Amino acid sequence: MNETTTGIGFYVTARTTATKWLPLLGPYSDREAALPHVDRARRYVADHGPAEAHWWSYGTTKVTAKAGDALPVGRLNELIGMEENEETTDAVGAGDGGR
């Protein structure tokens, strides 16, 4: 999926307030595809984002694009990639004891 895809997408997200959320990774085809990447995205944001990122709530979110609108692109897609691989896990501190 890319920025021109419309329809339904699933995302790894951070809820920053009661009403605001950020699409971190995605869109994925289903929740099961997004779920394994929640901790990786959380670690990256906690290490590289604002201090309050430790207090944010992380999980998955289903997004349905309105007719004519594109699904959003995850903010970390280009930084850490949507799929886990050796390069991106090293970048987010893999093997750090589940920090």
Order of alpha helices (4+ residues) and beta strands (2+ residues): beta-beta-alpha-alpha-beta-alpha-alpha
